[in-house]
Amino acid sequence: MVQEVVSTKISDAQGAADDLVRQLRGNPDSYTAVIFMAAIKYDFAALSVAIKEKFPNCEVIGASTAGEINTQGFQNDSVVLTTMTDSHTKVKGVLVENGSKYPVANKTDIEAALRSAGISCGDPYSHTSAFAIAFINGVFNAEETILSNFYSIIQNDNFALAGGTAGFTGSEAKTFVSYNGKTTQDGAVFLFVKTSCKFDIRQEDIFNPTGKIIYVTQSDTINRTIFKLNGKSAKSIYAQQLGVSESQAESMTFENPFGRHINGSIHIAALAGFSGDGSCSLFARVVPNSTLEMMHIGDPEAKCDETCAGIRQVIPNPKFTLLMTCITRTMAFGRMNIASSIIRKYQQTFPTFCGFSCYGEQIGRVHCNQTLVSLVMGD
């Protein structure tokens, strides 16, 4: 397995594509797959077409970002492109359109892409030599729906998936994903990977459980809103758990998200904010009559060390690394003045790497927030 990572800040779509290809060492036809991540300032549709034209015989997927990651650090206003090259790895992509309304309509296309990659639906051992990369549009709150649809098709809950919700910057809520030059604002792009290489997909959570358990009395699952916790307004109970006033609680949401207990693990549901009626908006679904645990931020640098060490135990010789980290983490690392330290830890662990700041992360069939999802492949 060989990975190349290149980047550009040329703002014109065609000029950016030209610059990216100029920096690559190999012939465009030599790559197994191409993945690009682009700031929202770009004409994403034009960029997707321009990049695909450079790699006519490759599977090409892309996503808009809330910031890009390369070996130089956390970036903005750029395009980062990475290649995957391995003669023993087979890939196939698929675009899911109208994902928030009609995800099941793409069932046949997903099945065909899986077959093309050599992955059989219903095979209980498919996860031993295959996985999926998924970029899902934000804005439409469709991550859980798209993941549920995919796992109903693959019929193997152990099948690994590493994903990130496409991001954006600025006040206009819009995100893009693309496959082979075709773009959508409501759906997802999957890249199915069948390989003999070792691979590791994991999630890094920088928050610690506090033992404070609260009960979801009333929530709107689809719109990701909690109205009542422990029988009272969500805002009042949240503030009570923190021991602060309701006005103080509004500025403490990043450091104190909710934890959901799913399949024996805790997964973060980030708070988007509070409304005047005391309800709480989230970036992930929380079902009524469930329990949540209050979480509190730990030591991000120590957790990064733990993550990197864990990856190196499984993949002693990393060859391909893709990182999808929540934009709130990126912003927090900047406020804490540890962004450079985090990047140095990646530099010491991986020969090269890239990724993007996203609006949510997917690991397997779970959508969550304020975490890092990493995909690392070795020999």
C-alpha positions in Angstrom: 0.0 0.0 0.0 1.3 3.4 -1.0 -0.2 6.8 -0.1 0.5 10.2 -1.6 -0.9 13.4 -0.1 -0.8 16.8 -2.0 -2.6 20.1 -1.4 -3.2 23.4 -3.1 -4.7 26.8 -2.3 -5.3 27.8 -5.9 -8.9 29.0 -5.9 -9.8 28.3 -9.5 -11.2 24.7 -9.8 -9.3 23.8 -13.0 -6.1 25.5 -11.7 -6.4 23.6 -8.4 -6.8 20.2 -10.2 -3.8 21.0 -12.4 -1.7 21.9 -9.4 -2.6 18.8 -7.5 -1.7 16.5 -10.3 1.6 18.3 -10.9 2.6 17.4 -7.4 1.9 13.7 -7.6 4.8 11.3 -8.3 2.8 8.7 -10.2 0.9 8.5 -13.5 -2.8 9.4 -12.9 -3.7 5.9 -14.2 -1.5 4.2 -11.7 -3.7 4.9 -8.6 -6.3 2.6 -7.1 -8.4 5.3 -5.6 -8.4 9.1 -5.2 -9.9 11.0 -2.3 -10.1 14.8 -2.1 -11.4 17.2 0.6 -12.1 20.8 -0.3 -13.0 24.0 1.5 -16.4 25.3 0.8 -15.1 28.3 -1.0 -14.5 26.2 -4.1 -17.0 25.6 -6.8 -17.3 22.0 -5.7 -19.2 20.7 -8.7 -16.6 22.2 -11.1 -13.7 20.9 -8.9 -15.2 17.4 -8.8 -15.4 17.3 -12.6 -11.9 18.7 -13.0 -10.3 16.2 -10.7 -12.2 13.3 -12.2 -11.0 14.3 -15.7 -7.4 14.0 -14.3 -8.1 10.4 -13.2 -10.5 8.9 -15.7 -9.7 5.3 -14.8 -9.7 5.7 -11.0 -12.5 5.7 -8.4 -12.7 9.3 -7.1 -14.6 10.5 -4.1 -14.7 13.9 -2.4 -16.3 15.9 0.3 -16.5 19.6 1.3 -14.9 20.5 4.6 -14.9 22.8 7.6 -11.1 22.7 7.4 -8.5 20.4 5.9 -5.7 18.3 7.5 -2.3 17.4 6.0 1.2 16.8 7.3 1.7 20.5 7.8 -1.2 20.9 10.2 -4.8 22.0 10.3 -5.6 24.0 7.2 -8.3 26.3 5.8 -9.3 27.4 2.3 -7.4 24.5 0.5 -7.9 21.3 -1.3 -6.2 18.2 0.0 -6.0 15.2 -2.2 -4.8 11.7 -1.3 -4.2 8.6 -3.4 -4.4 4.9 -2.5 -2.2 2.5 -4.6 -2.1 -1.3 -4.0 -2.2 -4.1 -6.6 -4.0 -6.4 -4.0 -6.7 -3.9 -3.2 -10.0 -3.5 -5.1 -12.3 -0.5 -4.7 -15.6 0.7 -5.9 -17.6 3.8 -5.1 -21.3 4.7 -5.2 -23.3 7.9 -4.9 -26.4 8.0 -2.7 -28.7 10.8 -3.8 -31.8 12.1 -2.0 -30.5 10.4 1.1 -32.7 12.2 3.6 -35.9 11.3 1.7 -35.4 8.1 -0.3 -32.3 6.3 0.9 -33.8 2.9 0.1 -34.0 4.0 -3.6 -30.2 3.5 -3.8 -30.3 -0.1 -2.6 -29.6 -1.6 -6.1 -26.7 0.8 -6.7 -25.1 0.0 -3.4 -25.5 -3.8 -3.9 -23.9 -3.5 -7.4 -20.9 -1.5 -6.0 -20.3 -4.0 -3.3 -20.3 -6.8 -5.8 -18.0 -4.9 -8.0 -15.6 -4.6 -5.1 -15.8 -8.3 -4.4 -17.9 -7.9 -1.2 -20.9 -10.2 -0.7 -24.0 -9.0 1.2 -24.9 -11.3 4.0 -21.4 -12.8 4.3 -20.7 -13.0 8.0 -16.9 -12.8 7.3 -16.9 -9.9 4.9 -15.5 -7.6 7.6 -12.2 -9.6 7.8 -11.0 -8.3 4.4 -13.1 -5.3 3.5 -14.4 -2.0 4.9 -16.2 1.2 3.7 -15.3 4.9 3.7 -18.4 7.1 3.8 -18.8 10.9 3.4 -22.3 12.0 4.2 -23.9 15.4 3.5 -24.6 17.5 6.6 -27.6 19.9 7.0 -30.3 17.2 6.4 -29.7 15.2 9.6 -29.6 12.0 7.5 -26.5 10.3 8.8 -28.4 7.7 10.9 -30.9 7.0 8.1 -28.1 6.4 5.6 -26.1 4.2 7.9 -29.2 2.1 8.8 -30.0 1.6 5.2 -26.4 0.5 4.4 -26.3 -2.0 7.2 -29.6 -3.5 6.2 -28.0 -4.1 2.8 -24.6 -5.4 3.9 -26.2 -7.6 6.6 -23.1 -7.8 8.7 -23.0 -5.6 11.8 -19.3 -6.3 12.1 -18.5 -4.7 8.8 -16.2 -1.7 9.5 -17.1 1.8 8.3 -15.1 5.0 8.7 -17.0 8.1 7.9 -17.2 11.9 8.2 -20.1 14.3 7.6 -19.1 16.8 4.9 -18.5 20.2 6.4 -18.9 23.9 5.6 -17.7 27.3 6.8 -19.6 30.6 6.8 -23.2 31.3 7.4 -24.7 29.4 4.5 -25.5 25.8 5.5 -24.4 23.8 2.5 -22.3 20.7 2.1 -21.2 18.6 -0.9 -20.0 15.1 -1.6 -19.1 13.6 -5.0 -18.4 10.4 -6.8 -16.5 10.3 -10.2 -17.4 13.9 -10.9 -21.0 13.8 -9.9 -22.1 15.9 -6.9 -25.0 15.9 -4.5 -26.0 18.1 -1.5 -28.4 15.5 0.0 -26.9 12.0 0.3 -23.6 10.3 0.6 -20.7 8.8 -1.2 -19.3 5.4 -0.3 -16.0 3.8 -1.2 -15.9 0.1 -0.7 -12.5 -1.4 -0.2 -11.6 -5.1 -0.5 -8.0 -5.7 0.6 -5.4 -8.1 1.8 -3.7 -5.2 3.7 -4.1 -4.9 7.4 -6.4 -2.1 8.4 -7.5 -0.4 11.6 -10.6 1.8 12.1 -11.1 3.4 15.5 -12.6 6.3 17.3 -10.9 8.7 19.7 -13.0 10.2 22.4 -11.4 12.9 24.5 -14.3 13.0 27.1 -14.6 11.1 30.3 -17.8 9.9 31.9 -18.9 11.6 35.1 -21.3 9.0 36.5 -24.1 11.6 36.3 -27.0 9.8 34.5 -30.0 11.7 33.2 -33.3 10.4 31.7 -34.6 11.5 28.3 -38.3 12.2 29.0 -39.2 13.9 25.7 -37.3 14.2 22.5 -37.8 14.6 18.8 -35.5 11.9 17.2 -35.7 13.1 13.6 -35.0 16.8 14.4 -32.5 15.9 17.1 -34.1 17.9 19.8 -34.5 17.1 23.5 -37.4 18.9 25.2 -37.3 17.4 28.7 -34.7 15.6 30.9 -35.8 14.0 34.2 -39.2 15.4 33.6 -38.1 19.1 33.4 -36.7 21.4 30.7 -33.5 20.1 29.1 -31.7 23.4 29.8 -32.6 23.4 33.5 -31.5 19.9 34.1 -28.3 20.3 32.1 -27.3 23.4 34.2 -28.3 21.6 37.4 -26.0 18.7 36.5 -23.1 21.2 36.0 -23.9 23.1 39.1 -24.2 26.4 37.3 -26.9 28.9 36.2 -28.7 28.3 32.9 -27.0 31.3 31.3 -23.6 29.9 32.3 -24.4 26.5 30.9 -24.8 27.9 27.4 -21.0 28.4 27.2 -20.1 25.0 28.6 -21.5 22.7 25.9 -18.3 21.7 24.2 -16.5 20.6 27.4 -19.6 18.8 28.7 -21.5 16.9 25.9 -23.8 13.9 26.4 -22.7 10.3 26.2 -25.0 7.6 24.8 -24.5 4.0 25.8 -24.7 2.0 22.6 -23.7 -1.6 22.3 -21.5 -1.5 25.4 -19.6 1.7 24.4 -20.2 5.4 25.0 -20.7 7.6 22.0 -20.8 11.4 22.1 -23.9 13.4 21.1 -22.8 17.1 20.9 -25.1 19.9 22.0 -25.8 22.5 19.3 -27.4 24.9 21.7 -30.5 25.8 23.6 -33.8 27.4 22.6 -35.9 29.9 24.5 -38.3 27.2 25.6 -35.5 25.3 27.3 -35.1 22.6 24.7 -31.7 21.4 23.5 -30.7 20.9 19.9 -28.1 18.1 19.2 -25.9 17.0 16.3 -26.9 13.4 16.8 -30.2 11.6 17.5 -31.3 10.8 21.0 -34.4 8.6 21.5 -37.0 9.2 24.2 -37.1 7.0 27.2 -33.3 6.5 27.0 -30.5 7.5 29.4 -27.6 9.8 28.8 -24.5 10.3 30.8 -22.9 13.7 31.4 -19.3 13.8 30.0 -16.4 16.1 30.7 -13.3 16.9 28.7 -10.1 15.1 29.6 -6.5 15.5 28.3 -6.6 15.6 24.5 -2.8 15.2 24.1 -2.7 12.2 26.4 -5.6 10.6 24.5 -3.8 11.3 21.2 -0.7 9.5 22.5 -2.9 6.5 23.5 -4.6 6.5 20.1 -1.4 6.6 18.1 0.2 3.9 20.3 -2.9 1.7 19.9 -2.8 2.1 16.1 0.9 1.2 15.9 0.3 -2.0 17.9 -2.2 -3.1 15.2 -0.4 -1.5 12.2 3.3 -1.4 13.0 4.1 -0.1 9.6 1.4 2.4 8.6 1.1 3.1 4.9 -2.2 4.9 4.5 -3.9 7.2 7.0 -7.2 9.1 6.7 -8.4 11.2 9.7 -11.9 12.6 10.2 -12.2 14.9 13.2 -15.1 17.1 14.4 -14.7 20.8 13.7 -15.4 21.5 17.3 -12.3 19.6 18.3 -10.2 21.5 15.7 -11.5 24.8 17.1 -10.9 23.7 20.7 -7.4 22.6 20.0 -6.8 26.0 18.6 -8.2 27.7 21.8 -6.1 25.4 23.9 -2.9 26.0 21.9 -2.3 22.3 21.3 -3.1 22.0 17.6 0.6 21.9 16.7 1.3 19.4 19.4 -1.4 17.1 18.0 0.0 17.3 14.5 3.5 16.5 15.7 2.2 13.3 17.3 0.6 12.4 14.0 3.9 13.2 12.2 5.8 10.9 14.6 3.3 8.1 14.0 2.5 8.1 10.3 4.8 8.6 7.3 2.0 10.7 5.8 -1.6 11.4 6.5 -4.5 13.7 5.6 -8.1 14.3 6.5 -10.7 17.0 7.3 -12.7 18.7 9.9 -16.2 17.5 9.7 -19.7 18.0 11.1 -20.0 14.5 12.6 -18.2 11.2 12.5 -19.4 7.7 11.7 -17.9 4.5 13.1 -19.8 1.4 12.0 -23.4 2.1 12.2 -23.1 4.8 14.8 -23.1 8.5 14.1 -21.5 10.7 16.8 -19.8 14.1 17.4 -16.7 15.7 18.9 -14.5 12.6 18.1 -11.9 11.5 15.7 -12.4 8.5 13.4 -9.2 7.2 11.9 -8.6 4.7 9.1 -5.1 3.3 8.9 -3.9 0.7 6.5 -0.6 -1.2 6.5 1.2 -3.9 4.6 
